[in-house]
Amino acid sequence: MNYDNPRKILSWAEEDRPREKLMLKGRAALSDAELIAILIGSGTTDLTAVDVSKIILQSVGNNLNELAKLSVKDLSKFRGIGEAKGISIVAALELGRRRREQDRPQRTRITCSRDAYEEIRPHLLDKPHEEFWILLLNRANEVLRPVQISAGGVSGTVADPKLIFKQAVENLASSIILVHNHPSGNLTPSQADKDLTRKLREGGKLLDIPVLDHLIFTDRAYLSFADEGLL
């Protein structure tokens, strides 16, 4: 190895190498690219690990939320990133997501649509495909648990009413909130969304498990059927 090559991390001043910089200055001193460089360990013959990390970040507008949407296959398309390095990045971002989830209170009381959105956000953030979830609530409108009902493609997923109310009954839920995401960011409900909501609302009345709301989720905003008078 040619240590005189200015592109090699080993040729940098010690305080500028990501691992050494973390030890000397603390993790907060590192840029996003430097942290990712520690995960991938090495670059290519002409690019340092930091260079490769910067290229990856630039491809998603330097947005870590957008980076979290990339799959191992997506990451492996970058030069210098094989399957093992892609897995390391995906695993690290998933740990970050789970940490955010665990930091939140175990029992959240839902008082408005915003509460429901924030409760489901850790589960649906960064999803590149549609998923359908329900929030199961007790009589105090506290969340018993969130439940994933289905996962589908980019443009749709199937929500089986029988499975939805089976979960509600088995968990002794007093009410439910429906949530599904639109990866496109479009907050306009489709006719199928409206028809399903009406069908589930009627089913909830029969079982005395009312449907309190249906949220269309995107990473930056949401639409509440209840707030919009669509429920």
N, C-alpha and C positions, 0 to 999 in steps of 0.2 A: 504493500500500500504506500502510495506517495503522500507523505504527510505535508509536503510543501504545496499540495493542491489547495488553493484558497477556498474551494467548494466543499472540502471535507470538514466535518464538525470538529475533528480532532485538531485541526490547524487553527481553530479560533482561540481567542483569549479564553481562559478557563471560565471567567464569569459570564461569557456569552454562550456557552454550551447549555442546552436546555436542562439536562440533568444536574449539572454542576450549579447552574444558575438557581435552580429550585433549592438546592441544599444551602447555597450561600445567601440567597435573598428571600427565600420563601415562595410558596406557590403563587401568591397574588402578583408577584413580579413578572410572571411569564405571560406572554401573549397567547391567544387561542392557538395560533400556529405552532408555537413552541410546545404547548401541552400536547397537541396532537402528534408532534414530532417524537415526543417521549413514548407515546403509544406505539408508533410504527417502527421506531428504533433506528432505521437506516433509510437512505434515499436510493439514488441510482448512481451510475458512474459519473454523471455530470451535474446532479442535483442533490443537495443535502436533504435530510428528512424535513427540515423546516421549509425548504423550497417546495417540496412535494405537498406539504401541508398547506402552504399558502395558495398553491394552485387549486387544491380541493376547495378551500374556503372561498376563493374568488368565484368558483363555479356556482356557488350558492349565495352570492352576494354578501359573503362574510357573516351569514346569519346561521347561528348554531341550531335554531329551530328547523331551518330548511335542511341543514346537514343531517339532522336526526331522521329525516324522511328517506334518506338514501339507504338502499339495501346493500348487502355485501356484494351482490352482483354489480350494482351501480358503482360502488367504490373501486371494485377490481378493474374497472375500465381506465382508471388513472395509471399512468406509467409509474412504476415503483410500488404499486399497491397490489399485492396478491390476495388470495382468499384469507390467509391468516391475519394479515394486517387489517383487512376490511372487517373481519370478525372482531378484532380488538377495538376498533373505533365504534362499531355498532354496540358492543357490550358496554363500553364506557358510557356512551350516551344513554343507554337503557338504565344503567345504575343511577345516573343523574335524575332520570325521570322517576324512578322508584323512590329515590330519596325525597323528592318533592312531595310525592304521595304520602310517605310515612310521616312527614313533618306536619301534616294537616290533622286536625282533630278527628278522633275515631267516630264520633257521632255528630254529624252536622244537622242542624235544624234548618229545614227549607222554609223560608218566609217569602221568597220571590223567585222569579225566573233566573235572576243573576246568581242566586245561591245554587240553584240546580246546575247552571252552566259551570260554575267554579268547581262543583263537586265532581262532575264528569270529565272535566278538562284533562286531568292527568291520564285518563284512559283513552281519550280520543285525539289528543294533541299529536300532530305530525303524521297522522294515518294517511297513506296514499290511496286507500280503498275505502268503500263505504262499510260501516258497521252499525248494527242496531243494538242499543243498550236500553235497560230500564233501571230506574232508581226505585227500590222498594222502601216504602216509608211506614213507620208505625203511627199510632193515633196522635202522637205529638208532632207529626211531620218530621221526625228525625230519620235519617237514612239508616236503614237496617243493613243494606249492602247494595252495591251496583252489580248488575248482572249483564254479561254479554249474551245476546240472543242469537246473533248471526253476524257473519262477515262475508262480504261479496266482492264485486269488482269495482272498478273506478266509477261506474255509473249506476250502481244499484245493489241492494241486498234484500233478502227475503226475511220478513218478520212473521213467524207463525203464531197466531193468537193463542192456540192451545198451549204452546210452550211458554208464552208470556204469562198466562194466568196460572199455569202449573207452577212456575217459579213463585208467583205471588202467593198462592195457596200454601205451598210447602214451607215458605218462610214466614207465614202468618202476617203478611203485609196488610195494612189497612188501606193503602192507596198506592198508586204507582205514577211515575213520570216517564214518558217515552222520550228517547233521544236517538237521533241518528245523524251522522255527519255527511256533509257534502264536501269532498276533497277539492272540488273546483272552486270553492269559496262562494258559490251562488246560494243566497239565502231565500230564494223564491220557492215555496212549496209546490211540488208537482200535484197533478190531480190524483195520482196514486198515493201520495203522502196524505192528502185530504181524505181520500176514501178509507185508507187504513185507520187513520185517526178516528173517523166516525164509527167504523166497525168495532174498534177496541173500546171506544167510549161506551157504546151500547152494551158490549160484553161485560164491561166493568160494572155497569148499573145492575145487570142481572145477578152478578156475583157479590154485590155490595163491596166491590174493590174499585172505587172511582179512579178514573184517569184524570189527574190534576192538570197535566200539561203535556205538550209534545214539543221538544226543542229540535230545531235544525242547527247543528253545530258546525262552525268553522273555527280555524285556529285563532281568528281575530275578533269574531263576533258571533251572534246567534240570533235566531228568530224564535219567539215563543208563540205557539198557537193560542195560548190563553191570553197573552197580552194583546195579540192582534185580533181577538174576538173570533178566532177560527175554531175554537174547541166546542 
